[in-house]
Amino acid sequence: MATLTNSFFESHCWAKLKTIIFCAVEWNGTNSEEAKLLKVTSLDFAEDDELIKEIKVDYDFIRNKLVKQGFEALTGKDGKWIQARTKGPGHGSISRAFYARTAFVKKIFEIAE
């Protein structure tokens, strides 16, 4: 598992965050055949951005918890901006991925305005 050995700035999480594009789409329900694109924004983060420093704290906390307490100790409550959640269908899945919290997505759009 790369999270055990990779620092934040060597991680897949950072690789995805450093250049990111968000598309806000109006959700019209399950099986909707149309969607309205509301807004598109992109950001190029730097290692010294304040928000990235805070996300690094989340990553390091989750990584240290994984190393010291094991996989079972991870919960969706860990992290202010990102969280480690079940990857794919839940209930018994043994894989986790980093997900942006709603507050993080909102912050991205605030920064981009």
Secondary structure, 3 states (H helix, E strand, C coil): CHHHHCCHHHCHHHHHHCEEEEEEEECCCCCCCCCEEEEEEEEECCCCCHHHHHHHHHHHHHHHHHHHHCHHHCCCCCCCCEEEEECCCCCCCCCEEEEECHHHHHHHHHHHC
